[in-house]
Amino acid sequence: MSRLSFTLAIILGLAVAGCDRGAPDAAQESSASSALTGQIDESAAGELMPALNVTDPAGRTLNLGALQGTPVLLNLWATWCAPCVEEMPLLDTLAGEYEDRLRVLTVSQDMQGAEVVGPFFAQGGYARLEPWMDPESAIGFAVGGGSMPTTVLYDAAGQEVWRVQGGYDWTSEEARAAIDRAIAE
């Protein structure tokens, strides 16, 4: 990792508002029940999905810019982030419910990459999510994340529709209605 990438990763880590990596596990767990407090924000609508690469633990590469044609729900998360962890099974369920109409793409921002993401996915048993990684947090910087989790819905043309910063209940009626509206357009 270059010195600039490391510095940027540290800055992103300090900017994380939804998670406190240094807090004891008990403190993070106690906040998890109230962690799903994010709100849909349309202020960056129209922004293009960054054409950056992510990798999986096996070394496969995926260019986000090549995902046009199907709406994408891009979720930036980390294994140490309580709201992120709480969202994962909800996102897995969502991916199953929308199958070919919406691609749910979870991208870990963990600096340790496959070392922590692979075991996390193995333990979670997610049926529909793939363990993509961005250990240098390039996507977080490109989309202006600022807090984790950050989830951005892109339409089939790769343009942002809305985003949620912080944990969100992806099983809620509000979530389904917002996704359905975006897919229908």
Secondary structure, DSSP 8 states (H G I E B T S, - for coil): --HHHHHHHHHHHHH--S--TTS-HHHHHHHHTT-----EE-TTTT-B----EEE-TT--EEEGGGGTTS-EEEEEE-TT-HHHHHHHHHHHHHHHHHGGG-EEEEEE--TTTHHHHHHHHHHHT-SS---EE-TT-HHHHHHT--SSSEEEEE-TTSBEEEEEES---TTSHHHHHHHHHHHH-
